[in-house]
Amino acid sequence: MSIVSLRQEYHRLICEQIIKKTWSKKYEEHCPNFADVTNRSSIDIAWGIVGRLACAAEGDKIAGRLPGLV
């Protein structure tokens, strides 16, 4: 397997298993779950990352996870 195909598979798995949508009350819109939902720049950067990975943030926030807790 080439490094390019490994990277593509890695990005696919990130899109499929990690990136989800969450709601920004402040901006009244959905944004990727890794954005600071109170910061416009953070939301824009997060959407830029989602775009570069060529995936869509789908579904709701990951169940059972709270920010800052592992």
PQR file with spaces between the fields and no chain letter, atoms N, CA, C, O and H, PARSE charges and radii, in Angstrom:
ATOM       1  N    MET     1       0.835   -1.177    0.000 -0.4000 1.5000
ATOM       2  CA   MET     1       0.000    0.000    0.000 -0.0000 2.0000
ATOM       3  C    MET     1       0.890    1.254    0.000  0.5500 1.7000
ATOM       4  O    MET     1       1.888    1.302    0.719 -0.5500 1.4000
ATOM       5  N    SER     2       0.544    2.232   -0.775 -0.4000 1.5000
ATOM       6  CA   SER     2       1.333    3.457   -0.863 -0.0000 2.0000
ATOM       7  C    SER     2       0.968    4.409    0.281  0.5500 1.7000
ATOM       8  O    SER     2      -0.083    4.270    0.908 -0.5500 1.4000
ATOM       9  H    SER     2      -0.267    2.193   -1.359  0.4000 1.0000
ATOM      10  N    ILE     3       1.836    5.359    0.536 -0.4000 1.5000
ATOM      11  CA   ILE     3       1.582    6.361    1.571 -0.0000 2.0000
ATOM      12  C    ILE     3       0.334    7.179    1.233  0.5500 1.7000
ATOM      13  O    ILE     3      -0.405    7.582    2.132 -0.5500 1.4000
ATOM      14  H    ILE     3       2.689    5.472    0.027  0.4000 1.0000
ATOM      15  N    VAL     4       0.099    7.423   -0.039 -0.4000 1.5000
ATOM      16  CA   VAL     4      -1.074    8.188   -0.469 -0.0000 2.0000
ATOM      17  C    VAL     4      -2.351    7.429   -0.132  0.5500 1.7000
ATOM      18  O    VAL     4      -3.291    8.013    0.406 -0.5500 1.4000
ATOM      19  H    VAL     4       0.698    7.097   -0.770  0.4000 1.0000
ATOM      20  N    SER     5      -2.397    6.152   -0.436 -0.4000 1.5000
ATOM      21  CA   SER     5      -3.610    5.380   -0.141 -0.0000 2.0000
ATOM      22  C    SER     5      -3.796    5.201    1.368  0.5500 1.7000
ATOM      23  O    SER     5      -4.928    5.181    1.852 -0.5500 1.4000
ATOM      24  H    SER     5      -1.633    5.677   -0.873  0.4000 1.0000
ATOM      25  N    LEU     6      -2.698    5.071    2.113 -0.4000 1.5000
ATOM      26  CA   LEU     6      -2.807    4.984    3.572 -0.0000 2.0000
ATOM      27  C    LEU     6      -3.362    6.283    4.158  0.5500 1.7000
ATOM      28  O    LEU     6      -4.204    6.255    5.056 -0.5500 1.4000
ATOM      29  H    LEU     6      -1.779    5.087    1.720  0.4000 1.0000
ATOM      30  N    ARG     7      -2.887    7.420    3.647 -0.4000 1.5000
ATOM      31  CA   ARG     7      -3.384    8.713    4.111 -0.0000 2.0000
ATOM      32  C    ARG     7      -4.862    8.873    3.781  0.5500 1.7000
ATOM      33  O    ARG     7      -5.636    9.341    4.615 -0.5500 1.4000
ATOM      34  H    ARG     7      -2.203    7.444    2.918  0.4000 1.0000
ATOM      35  N    GLN     8      -5.255    8.492    2.586 -0.4000 1.5000
ATOM      36  CA   GLN     8      -6.668    8.592    2.194 -0.0000 2.0000
ATOM      37  C    GLN     8      -7.551    7.734    3.102  0.5500 1.7000
ATOM      38  O    GLN     8      -8.633    8.164    3.502 -0.5500 1.4000
ATOM      39  H    GLN     8      -4.626    8.111    1.908  0.4000 1.0000
ATOM      40  N    GLU     9      -7.100    6.546    3.421 -0.4000 1.5000
ATOM      41  CA   GLU     9      -7.859    5.663    4.313 -0.0000 2.0000
ATOM      42  C    GLU     9      -7.942    6.260    5.714  0.5500 1.7000
ATOM      43  O    GLU     9      -8.995    6.208    6.350 -0.5500 1.4000
ATOM      44  H    GLU     9      -6.221    6.197    3.095  0.4000 1.0000
ATOM      45  N    TYR    10      -6.848    6.820    6.195 -0.4000 1.5000
ATOM      46  CA   TYR    10      -6.816    7.470    7.498 -0.0000 2.0000
ATOM      47  C    TYR    10      -7.817    8.627    7.546  0.5500 1.7000
ATOM      48  O    TYR    10      -8.570    8.751    8.512 -0.5500 1.4000
ATOM      49  H    TYR    10      -5.992    6.863    5.679  0.4000 1.0000
ATOM      50  N    HIS    11      -7.832    9.465    6.525 -0.4000 1.5000
ATOM      51  CA   HIS    11      -8.765   10.583    6.464 -0.0000 2.0000
ATOM      52  C    HIS    11     -10.204   10.091    6.379  0.5500 1.7000
ATOM      53  O    HIS    11     -11.094   10.682    6.991 -0.5500 1.4000
ATOM      54  H    HIS    11      -7.221    9.365    5.740  0.4000 1.0000
ATOM      55  N    ARG    12     -10.440    9.034    5.642 -0.4000 1.5000
ATOM      56  CA   ARG    12     -11.787    8.468    5.541 -0.0000 2.0000
ATOM      57  C    ARG    12     -12.275    8.008    6.916  0.5500 1.7000
ATOM      58  O    ARG    12     -13.423    8.251    7.289 -0.5500 1.4000
ATOM      59  H    ARG    12      -9.717    8.554    5.145  0.4000 1.0000
ATOM      60  N    LEU    13     -11.406    7.353    7.654 -0.4000 1.5000
ATOM      61  CA   LEU    13     -11.784    6.875    8.986 -0.0000 2.0000
ATOM      62  C    LEU    13     -12.034    8.034    9.950  0.5500 1.7000
ATOM      63  O    LEU    13     -12.952    7.969   10.768 -0.5500 1.4000
ATOM      64  H    LEU    13     -10.474    7.156    7.351  0.4000 1.0000
ATOM      65  N    ILE    14     -11.233    9.083    9.861 -0.4000 1.5000
ATOM      66  CA   ILE    14     -11.469   10.270   10.688 -0.0000 2.0000
ATOM      67  C    ILE    14     -12.851   10.841   10.379  0.5500 1.7000
ATOM      68  O    ILE    14     -13.616   11.157   11.290 -0.5500 1.4000
ATOM      69  H    ILE    14     -10.488    9.135    9.197  0.4000 1.0000
ATOM      70  N    CYS    15     -13.162   10.969    9.102 -0.4000 1.5000
ATOM      71  CA   CYS    15     -14.455   11.516    8.689 -0.0000 2.0000
ATOM      72  C    CYS    15     -15.610   10.633    9.160  0.5500 1.7000
ATOM      73  O    CYS    15     -16.641   11.136    9.606 -0.5500 1.4000
ATOM      74  H    CYS    15     -12.541   10.712    8.362  0.4000 1.0000
ATOM      75  N    GLU    16     -15.438    9.357    9.060 -0.4000 1.5000
ATOM      76  CA   GLU    16     -16.503    8.402    9.364 -0.0000 2.0000
ATOM      77  C    GLU    16     -16.701    8.201   10.868  0.5500 1.7000
ATOM      78  O    GLU    16     -17.838    8.083   11.326 -0.5500 1.4000
ATOM      79  H    GLU    16     -14.601    8.949    8.698  0.4000 1.0000
ATOM      80  N    GLN    17     -15.628    8.161   11.630 -0.4000 1.5000
ATOM      81  CA   GLN    17     -15.722    7.749   13.022 -0.0000 2.0000
ATOM      82  C    GLN    17     -15.541    8.865   14.055  0.5500 1.7000
ATOM      83  O    GLN    17     -15.935    8.693   15.209 -0.5500 1.4000
ATOM      84  H    GLN    17     -14.705    8.256   11.257  0.4000 1.0000
ATOM      85  N    ILE    18     -14.963    9.984   13.674 -0.4000 1.5000
ATOM      86  CA   ILE    18     -14.644   11.011   14.660 -0.0000 2.0000
ATOM      87  C    ILE    18     -15.421   12.303   14.450  0.5500 1.7000
ATOM      88  O    ILE    18     -16.004   12.833   15.396 -0.5500 1.4000
ATOM      89  H    ILE    18     -14.643   10.123   12.737  0.4000 1.0000
ATOM      90  N    ILE    19     -15.438   12.810   13.239 -0.4000 1.5000
ATOM      91  CA   ILE    19     -16.042   14.116   12.993 -0.0000 2.0000
ATOM      92  C    ILE    19     -17.561   13.989   12.918  0.5500 1.7000
ATOM      93  O    ILE    19     -18.104   13.244   12.102 -0.5500 1.4000
ATOM      94  H    ILE    19     -14.965   12.380   12.471  0.4000 1.0000
ATOM      95  N    LYS    20     -18.222   14.731   13.786 -0.4000 1.5000
ATOM      96  CA   LYS    20     -19.687   14.789   13.836 -0.0000 2.0000
ATOM      97  C    LYS    20     -20.107   16.253   13.865  0.5500 1.7000
ATOM      98  O    LYS    20     -19.265   17.146   13.957 -0.5500 1.4000
ATOM      99  H    LYS    20     -17.781   15.337   14.449  0.4000 1.0000
ATOM     100  N    LYS    21     -21.406   16.491   13.787 -0.4000 1.5000
ATOM     101  CA   LYS    21     -21.933   17.849   13.874 -0.0000 2.0000
ATOM     102  C    LYS    21     -22.394   18.138   15.295  0.5500 1.7000
ATOM     103  O    LYS    21     -22.877   17.256   16.004 -0.5500 1.4000
ATOM     104  H    LYS    21     -22.090   15.765   13.712  0.4000 1.0000
ATOM     105  N    THR    22     -22.237   19.374   15.683 -0.4000 1.5000
ATOM     106  CA   THR    22     -22.813   19.855   16.932 -0.0000 2.0000
ATOM     107  C    THR    22     -23.445   21.221   16.655  0.5500 1.7000
ATOM     108  O    THR    22     -23.245   21.781   15.577 -0.5500 1.4000
ATOM     109  H    THR    22     -21.845   20.090   15.107  0.4000 1.0000
ATOM     110  N    TRP    23     -24.189   21.754   17.592 -0.4000 1.5000
ATOM     111  CA   TRP    23     -24.934   22.996   17.386 -0.0000 2.0000
ATOM     112  C    TRP    23     -24.267   24.151   18.117  0.5500 1.7000
ATOM     113  O    TRP    23     -23.916   24.034   19.291 -0.5500 1.4000
ATOM     114  H    TRP    23     -24.351   21.299   18.468  0.4000 1.0000
ATOM     115  N    SER    24     -24.096   25.247   17.427 -0.4000 1.5000
ATOM     116  CA   SER    24     -23.594   26.468   18.041 -0.0000 2.0000
ATOM     117  C    SER    24     -24.792   27.351   18.367  0.5500 1.7000
ATOM     118  O    SER    24     -25.420   27.906   17.466 -0.5500 1.4000
ATOM     119  H    SER    24     -24.381   25.342   16.473  0.4000 1.0000
ATOM     120  N    LYS    25     -25.112   27.485   19.659 -0.4000 1.5000
ATOM     121  CA   LYS    25     -26.228   28.349   20.070 -0.0000 2.0000
ATOM     122  C    LYS    25     -25.931   29.797   19.727  0.5500 1.7000
ATOM     123  O    LYS    25     -26.820   30.537   19.305 -0.5500 1.4000
ATOM     124  H    LYS    25     -24.602   27.035   20.392  0.4000 1.0000
ATOM     125  N    LYS    26     -24.682   30.200   19.908 -0.4000 1.5000
ATOM     126  CA   LYS    26     -24.309   31.588   19.674 -0.0000 2.0000
ATOM     127  C    LYS    26     -24.521   31.995   18.218  0.5500 1.7000
ATOM     128  O    LYS    26     -25.025   33.085   17.945 -0.5500 1.4000
ATOM     129  H    LYS    26     -23.960   29.599   20.251  0.4000 1.0000
ATOM     130  N    TYR    27     -24.138   31.123   17.280 -0.4000 1.5000
ATOM     131  CA   TYR    27     -24.242   31.455   15.855 -0.0000 2.0000
ATOM     132  C    TYR    27     -25.417   30.776   15.171  0.5500 1.7000
ATOM     133  O    TYR    27     -25.627   30.948   13.970 -0.5500 1.4000
ATOM     134  H    TYR    27     -23.728   30.238   17.501  0.4000 1.0000
ATOM     135  N    GLU    28     -26.190   29.997   15.940 -0.4000 1.5000
ATOM     136  CA   GLU    28     -27.383   29.317   15.436 -0.0000 2.0000
ATOM     137  C    GLU    28     -27.116   28.563   14.140  0.5500 1.7000
ATOM     138  O    GLU    28     -27.784   28.768   13.127 -0.5500 1.4000
ATOM     139  H    GLU    28     -26.019   29.857   16.916  0.4000 1.0000
ATOM     140  N    GLU    29     -26.124   27.689   14.205 -0.4000 1.5000
ATOM     141  CA   GLU    29     -25.783   26.858   13.047 -0.0000 2.0000
ATOM     142  C    GLU    29     -25.034   25.614   13.516  0.5500 1.7000
ATOM     143  O    GLU    29     -24.509   25.570   14.629 -0.5500 1.4000
ATOM     144  H    GLU    29     -25.581   27.522   15.028  0.4000 1.0000
ATOM     145  N    HIS    30     -24.994   24.621   12.661 -0.4000 1.5000
ATOM     146  CA   HIS    30     -24.219   23.418   12.951 -0.0000 2.0000
ATOM     147  C    HIS    30     -22.751   23.681   12.640  0.5500 1.7000
ATOM     148  O    HIS    30     -22.410   24.490   11.777 -0.5500 1.4000
ATOM     149  H    HIS    30     -25.421   24.657   11.757  0.4000 1.0000
ATOM     150  N    CYS    31     -21.899   22.976   13.364 -0.4000 1.5000
ATOM     151  CA   CYS    31     -20.464   23.076   13.121 -0.0000 2.0000
ATOM     152  C    CYS    31     -19.810   21.756   13.525  0.5500 1.7000
ATOM     153  O    CYS    31     -20.412   20.974   14.261 -0.5500 1.4000
ATOM     154  H    CYS    31     -22.176   22.318   14.065  0.4000 1.0000
ATOM     155  N    PRO    32     -18.602   21.497   13.064 -0.5600 1.5000
ATOM     156  CA   PRO    32     -17.904   20.269   13.447  0.2800 2.0000
ATOM     157  C    PRO    32     -17.689   20.198   14.958  0.5500 1.7000
ATOM     158  O    PRO    32     -17.499   21.224   15.611 -0.5500 1.4000
ATOM     159  N    ASN    33     -17.719   18.995   15.505 -0.4000 1.5000
ATOM     160  CA   ASN    33     -17.654   18.808   16.955 -0.0000 2.0000
ATOM     161  C    ASN    33     -16.319   19.197   17.580  0.5500 1.7000
ATOM     162  O    ASN    33     -16.222   19.229   18.807 -0.5500 1.4000
ATOM     163  H    ASN    33     -17.874   18.161   14.975  0.4000 1.0000
ATOM     164  N    PHE    34     -15.306   19.487   16.808 -0.4000 1.5000
ATOM     165  CA   PHE    34     -14.026   19.884   17.388 -0.0000 2.0000
ATOM     166  C    PHE    34     -13.817   21.398   17.373  0.5500 1.7000
ATOM     167  O    PHE    34     -12.755   21.883   17.766 -0.5500 1.4000
ATOM     168  H    PHE    34     -15.385   19.461   15.811  0.4000 1.0000
ATOM     169  N    ALA    35     -14.833   22.151   16.919 -0.4000 1.5000
ATOM     170  CA   ALA    35     -14.746   23.617   16.914 -0.0000 2.0000
ATOM     171  C    ALA    35     -15.168   24.172   18.266  0.5500 1.7000
ATOM     172  O    ALA    35     -15.961   23.560   18.981 -0.5500 1.4000
ATOM     173  H    ALA    35     -15.696   21.757   16.600  0.4000 1.0000
ATOM     174  N    ASP    36     -14.630   25.339   18.608 -0.4000 1.5000
ATOM     175  CA   ASP    36     -15.120   26.092   19.761 -0.0000 2.0000
ATOM     176  C    ASP    36     -16.397   26.775   19.282  0.5500 1.7000
ATOM     177  O    ASP    36     -16.343   27.720   18.495 -0.5500 1.4000
ATOM     178  H    ASP    36     -13.985   25.836   18.027  0.4000 1.0000
ATOM     179  N    VAL    37     -17.544   26.294   19.757 -0.4000 1.5000
ATOM     180  CA   VAL    37     -18.828   26.749   19.224 -0.0000 2.0000
ATOM     181  C    VAL    37     -19.166   28.189   19.594  0.5500 1.7000
ATOM     182  O    VAL    37     -20.178   28.719   19.137 -0.5500 1.4000
ATOM     183  H    VAL    37     -17.588   25.526   20.396  0.4000 1.0000
ATOM     184  N    THR    38     -18.339   28.827   20.411 -0.4000 1.5000
ATOM     185  CA   THR    38     -18.558   30.230   20.755 -0.0000 2.0000
ATOM     186  C    THR    38     -17.611   31.160   20.004  0.5500 1.7000
ATOM     187  O    THR    38     -17.603   32.366   20.247 -0.5500 1.4000
ATOM     188  H    THR    38     -17.517   28.396   20.783  0.4000 1.0000
ATOM     189  N    ASN    39     -16.816   30.607   19.095 -0.4000 1.5000
ATOM     190  CA   ASN    39     -15.801   31.394   18.411 -0.0000 2.0000
ATOM     191  C    ASN    39     -15.932   31.229   16.896  0.5500 1.7000
ATOM     192  O    ASN    39     -15.723   30.141   16.358 -0.5500 1.4000
ATOM     193  H    ASN    39     -16.823   29.627   18.897  0.4000 1.0000
ATOM     194  N    ARG    40     -16.278   32.317   16.223 -0.4000 1.5000
ATOM     195  CA   ARG    40     -16.512   32.283   14.773 -0.0000 2.0000
ATOM     196  C    ARG    40     -15.293   31.779   14.010  0.5500 1.7000
ATOM     197  O    ARG    40     -15.429   30.967   13.095 -0.5500 1.4000
ATOM     198  H    ARG    40     -16.447   33.200   16.660  0.4000 1.0000
ATOM     199  N    SER    41     -14.107   32.253   14.376 -0.4000 1.5000
ATOM     200  CA   SER    41     -12.893   31.824   13.681 -0.0000 2.0000
ATOM     201  C    SER    41     -12.667   30.325   13.833  0.5500 1.7000
ATOM     202  O    SER    41     -12.286   29.652   12.876 -0.5500 1.4000
ATOM     203  H    SER    41     -13.997   32.913   15.119  0.4000 1.0000
ATOM     204  N    SER    42     -12.900   29.803   15.029 -0.4000 1.5000
ATOM     205  CA   SER    42     -12.732   28.371   15.274 -0.0000 2.0000
ATOM     206  C    SER    42     -13.688   27.552   14.413  0.5500 1.7000
ATOM     207  O    SER    42     -13.307   26.520   13.860 -0.5500 1.4000
ATOM     208  H    SER    42     -13.209   30.350   15.807  0.4000 1.0000
ATOM     209  N    ILE    43     -14.926   28.016   14.303 -0.4000 1.5000
ATOM     210  CA   ILE    43     -15.919   27.316   13.476 -0.0000 2.0000
ATOM     211  C    ILE    43     -15.486   27.335   12.013  0.5500 1.7000
ATOM     212  O    ILE    43     -15.547   26.310   11.334 -0.5500 1.4000
ATOM     213  H    ILE    43     -15.236   28.854   14.752  0.4000 1.0000
ATOM     214  N    ASP    44     -15.049   28.496   11.524 -0.4000 1.5000
ATOM     215  CA   ASP    44     -14.603   28.607   10.133 -0.0000 2.0000
ATOM     216  C    ASP    44     -13.394   27.714    9.857  0.5500 1.7000
ATOM     217  O    ASP    44     -13.323   27.062    8.815 -0.5500 1.4000
ATOM     218  H    ASP    44     -14.999   29.329   12.076  0.4000 1.0000
ATOM     219  N    ILE    45     -12.446   27.686   10.791 -0.4000 1.5000
ATOM     220  CA   ILE    45     -11.263   26.830   10.630 -0.0000 2.0000
ATOM     221  C    ILE    45     -11.673   25.359   10.620  0.5500 1.7000
ATOM     222  O    ILE    45     -11.184   24.580    9.802 -0.5500 1.4000
ATOM     223  H    ILE    45     -12.503   28.216   11.637  0.4000 1.0000
ATOM     224  N    ALA    46     -12.573   24.979   11.531 -0.4000 1.5000
ATOM     225  CA   ALA    46     -13.038   23.589   11.590 -0.0000 2.0000
ATOM     226  C    ALA    46     -13.707   23.182   10.278  0.5500 1.7000
ATOM     227  O    ALA    46     -13.444   22.094    9.764 -0.5500 1.4000
ATOM     228  H    ALA    46     -12.971   25.611   12.196  0.4000 1.0000
ATOM     229  N    TRP    47     -14.568   24.040    9.731 -0.4000 1.5000
ATOM     230  CA   TRP    47     -15.188   23.715    8.440 -0.0000 2.0000
ATOM     231  C    TRP    47     -14.138   23.630    7.332  0.5500 1.7000
ATOM     232  O    TRP    47     -14.273   22.821    6.415 -0.5500 1.4000
ATOM     233  H    TRP    47     -14.781   24.923   10.148  0.4000 1.0000
ATOM     234  N    GLY    48     -13.095   24.456    7.410 -0.4000 1.5000
ATOM     235  CA   GLY    48     -12.012   24.375    6.433 -0.0000 2.0000
ATOM     236  C    GLY    48     -11.298   23.033    6.494  0.5500 1.7000
ATOM     237  O    GLY    48     -10.959   22.453    5.462 -0.5500 1.4000
ATOM     238  H    GLY    48     -12.985   25.114    8.156  0.4000 1.0000
ATOM     239  N    ILE    49     -11.070   22.543    7.709 -0.4000 1.5000
ATOM     240  CA   ILE    49     -10.445   21.225    7.873 -0.0000 2.0000
ATOM     241  C    ILE    49     -11.342   20.137    7.314  0.5500 1.7000
ATOM     242  O    ILE    49     -10.872   19.242    6.611 -0.5500 1.4000
ATOM     243  H    ILE    49     -11.345   23.014    8.548  0.4000 1.0000
ATOM     244  N    VAL    50     -12.639   20.205    7.623 -0.4000 1.5000
ATOM     245  CA   VAL    50     -13.586   19.222    7.091 -0.0000 2.0000
ATOM     246  C    VAL    50     -13.563   19.239    5.567  0.5500 1.7000
ATOM     247  O    VAL    50     -13.595   18.188    4.927 -0.5500 1.4000
ATOM     248  H    VAL    50     -13.021   20.932    8.194  0.4000 1.0000
ATOM     249  N    GLY    51     -13.507   20.433    4.994 -0.4000 1.5000
ATOM     250  CA   GLY    51     -13.442   20.554    3.535 -0.0000 2.0000
ATOM     251  C    GLY    51     -12.170   19.964    2.951  0.5500 1.7000
ATOM     252  O    GLY    51     -12.206   19.284    1.925 -0.5500 1.4000
ATOM     253  H    GLY    51     -13.481   21.286    5.514  0.4000 1.0000
ATOM     254  N    ARG    52     -11.033   20.229    3.613 -0.4000 1.5000
ATOM     255  CA   ARG    52      -9.755   19.686    3.131 -0.0000 2.0000
ATOM     256  C    ARG    52      -9.718   18.165    3.220  0.5500 1.7000
ATOM     257  O    ARG    52      -9.081   17.506    2.398 -0.5500 1.4000
ATOM     258  H    ARG    52     -11.004   20.781    4.446  0.4000 1.0000
ATOM     259  N    LEU    53     -10.403   17.608    4.220 -0.4000 1.5000
ATOM     260  CA   LEU    53     -10.475   16.151    4.347 -0.0000 2.0000
ATOM     261  C    LEU    53     -11.504   15.549    3.394  0.5500 1.7000
ATOM     262  O    LEU    53     -11.611   14.329    3.273 -0.5500 1.4000
ATOM     263  H    LEU    53     -10.920   18.143    4.888  0.4000 1.0000
ATOM     264  N    ALA    54     -12.256   16.413    2.724 -0.4000 1.5000
ATOM     265  CA   ALA    54     -13.288   15.987    1.765 -0.0000 2.0000
ATOM     266  C    ALA    54     -14.329   15.099    2.429  0.5500 1.7000
ATOM     267  O    ALA    54     -14.687   14.039    1.915 -0.5500 1.4000
ATOM     268  H    ALA    54     -12.168   17.404    2.822  0.4000 1.0000
ATOM     269  N    CYS    55     -14.805   15.554    3.580 -0.4000 1.5000
ATOM     270  CA   CYS    55     -15.873   14.811    4.243 -0.0000 2.0000
ATOM     271  C    CYS    55     -16.896   15.803    4.779  0.5500 1.7000
ATOM     272  O    CYS    55     -16.683   17.015    4.765 -0.5500 1.4000
ATOM     273  H    CYS    55     -14.515   16.415    3.997  0.4000 1.0000
ATOM     274  N    ALA    56     -17.989   15.267    5.242 -0.4000 1.5000
ATOM     275  CA   ALA    56     -19.040   16.088    5.826 -0.0000 2.0000
ATOM     276  C    ALA    56     -19.203   15.711    7.285  0.5500 1.7000
ATOM     277  O    ALA    56     -19.147   14.533    7.636 -0.5500 1.4000
ATOM     278  H    ALA    56     -18.162   14.282    5.254  0.4000 1.0000
ATOM     279  N    ALA    57     -19.404   16.700    8.130 -0.4000 1.5000
ATOM     280  CA   ALA    57     -19.688   16.406    9.535 -0.0000 2.0000
ATOM     281  C    ALA    57     -21.151   16.002    9.598  0.5500 1.7000
ATOM     282  O    ALA    57     -22.036   16.829    9.375 -0.5500 1.4000
ATOM     283  H    ALA    57     -19.449   17.657    7.845  0.4000 1.0000
ATOM     284  N    GLU    58     -21.403   14.773    9.893 -0.4000 1.5000
ATOM     285  CA   GLU    58     -22.765   14.245    9.889 -0.0000 2.0000
ATOM     286  C    GLU    58     -23.224   13.863   11.279  0.5500 1.7000
ATOM     287  O    GLU    58     -22.413   13.633   12.176 -0.5500 1.4000
ATOM     288  H    GLU    58     -20.685   14.102   10.074  0.4000 1.0000
ATOM     289  N    GLY    59     -24.531   13.797   11.444 -0.4000 1.5000
ATOM     290  CA   GLY    59     -25.113   13.291   12.682 -0.0000 2.0000
ATOM     291  C    GLY    59     -24.948   14.251   13.845  0.5500 1.7000
ATOM     292  O    GLY    59     -24.551   15.404   13.676 -0.5500 1.4000
ATOM     293  H    GLY    59     -25.189   13.984   10.714  0.4000 1.0000
ATOM     294  N    ASP    60     -25.258   13.753   15.013 -0.4000 1.5000
ATOM     295  CA   ASP    60     -25.190   14.543   16.234 -0.0000 2.0000
ATOM     296  C    ASP    60     -23.836   14.383   16.890  0.5500 1.7000
ATOM     297  O    ASP    60     -22.993   13.603   16.448 -0.5500 1.4000
ATOM     298  H    ASP    60     -25.581   12.816   15.150  0.4000 1.0000
ATOM     299  N    LYS    61     -23.653   15.134   17.946 -0.4000 1.5000
ATOM     300  CA   LYS    61     -22.446   15.036   18.751 -0.0000 2.0000
ATOM     301  C    LYS    61     -22.280   13.607   19.243  0.5500 1.7000
ATOM     302  O    LYS    61     -23.269   12.922   19.505 -0.5500 1.4000
ATOM     303  H    LYS    61     -24.339   15.768   18.305  0.4000 1.0000
ATOM     304  N    ILE    62     -21.060   13.158   19.368 -0.4000 1.5000
ATOM     305  CA   ILE    62     -20.795   11.796   19.818 -0.0000 2.0000
ATOM     306  C    ILE    62     -21.412   11.605   21.194  0.5500 1.7000
ATOM     307  O    ILE    62     -21.125   12.361   22.122 -0.5500 1.4000
ATOM     308  H    ILE    62     -20.257   13.715   19.155  0.4000 1.0000
ATOM     309  N    ALA    63     -22.256   10.596   21.321 -0.4000 1.5000
ATOM     310  CA   ALA    63     -22.957   10.317   22.577 -0.0000 2.0000
ATOM     311  C    ALA    63     -21.983    9.910   23.668  0.5500 1.7000
ATOM     312  O    ALA    63     -21.003    9.211   23.411 -0.5500 1.4000
ATOM     313  H    ALA    63     -22.489    9.982   20.567  0.4000 1.0000
ATOM     314  N    GLY    64     -22.260   10.354   24.887 -0.4000 1.5000
ATOM     315  CA   GLY    64     -21.490    9.929   26.036 -0.0000 2.0000
ATOM     316  C    GLY    64     -20.153   10.611   26.199  0.5500 1.7000
ATOM     317  O    GLY    64     -19.383   10.233   27.082 -0.5500 1.4000
ATOM     318  H    GLY    64     -23.056   10.922   25.095  0.4000 1.0000
ATOM     319  N    ARG    65     -19.847   11.601   25.382 -0.4000 1.5000
ATOM     320  CA   ARG    65     -18.568   12.307   25.496 -0.0000 2.0000
ATOM     321  C    ARG    65     -18.833   13.729   25.974  0.5500 1.7000
ATOM     322  O    ARG    65     -19.774   14.375   25.513 -0.5500 1.4000
ATOM     323  H    ARG    65     -20.472   11.908   24.664  0.4000 1.0000
ATOM     324  N    LEU    66     -18.029   14.206   26.874 -0.4000 1.5000
ATOM     325  CA   LEU    66     -18.116   15.572   27.342 -0.0000 2.0000
ATOM     326  C    LEU    66     -16.798   16.269   27.056  0.5500 1.7000
ATOM     327  O    LEU    66     -15.741   15.649   27.174 -0.5500 1.4000
ATOM     328  H    LEU    66     -17.265   13.682   27.248  0.4000 1.0000
ATOM     329  N    PRO    67     -16.834   17.554   26.679 -0.5600 1.5000
ATOM     330  CA   PRO    67     -15.593   18.269   26.396  0.2800 2.0000
ATOM     331  C    PRO    67     -14.647   18.233   27.585  0.5500 1.7000
ATOM     332  O    PRO    67     -15.066   18.443   28.723 -0.5500 1.4000
ATOM     333  N    GLY    68     -13.388   17.972   27.329 -0.4000 1.5000
ATOM     334  CA   GLY    68     -12.373   17.966   28.355 -0.0000 2.0000
ATOM     335  C    GLY    68     -12.242   16.679   29.124  0.5500 1.7000
ATOM     336  O    GLY    68     -11.354   16.552   29.967 -0.5500 1.4000
ATOM     337  H    GLY    68     -13.047   17.802   26.404  0.4000 1.0000
ATOM     338  N    LEU    69     -13.101   15.722   28.856 -0.4000 1.5000
ATOM     339  CA   LEU    69     -13.025   14.434   29.549 -0.0000 2.0000
ATOM     340  C    LEU    69     -12.589   13.349   28.583  0.5500 1.7000
ATOM     341  O    LEU    69     -13.058   13.295   27.446 -0.5500 1.4000
ATOM     342  H    LEU    69     -13.822   15.825   28.171  0.4000 1.0000
ATOM     343  N    VAL    70     -11.720   12.512   29.021 -0.4000 1.5000
ATOM     344  CA   VAL    70     -11.231   11.422   28.174 -0.0000 2.0000
ATOM     345  C    VAL    70     -11.951   10.156   28.540  0.5500 1.7000
ATOM     346  O    VAL    70     -11.695    9.107   27.949 -0.5500 1.4000
ATOM     347  H    VAL    70     -11.339   12.555   29.945  0.4000 1.0000
